């Protein structure tokens, strides 16, 4: 790795992490998915389970 140029390192970072726009899109998708999971968890917590006597 010591012999890699800055251009090679930047190219590898782009390949590994994507462009800033792609990262922003992934972050927005993750935030949306997290919000949906939280809402479903809250909904499930309010649902009665088991037998009722």
Secondary structure as UniProt FT lines:
FT   TURN            2..3
FT   HELIX           6..17
FT   HELIX           20..45
//
